[in-house]
C-alpha cells in the first residue's frame, strides 16, 4: 500500500482520513462495502477511485 493513498487534512471532512486528497473518506468506502457494494460497483459509482484505493481503506488502521 502506498503511504500517499490515505491522506488527512485538518480542514477537509473534519480531519477524517480521505483517499488521495479527495473528499471521499475511508469510512465512506467501508460503509459502502458493509452495505454490500462490490469493489466494481463502488468504482462504477466513483470512477476516480481505483482498486488500490479500496484495498488501502481495508488495510487502514486509525
Secondary structure, DSSP 4 states (H G I P E B T S, - for coil): --TTSEE--TTSGGG--EETTSS-BHHHHHHHHHTT--HHHHHHH-TT--HHHHHHHHH---
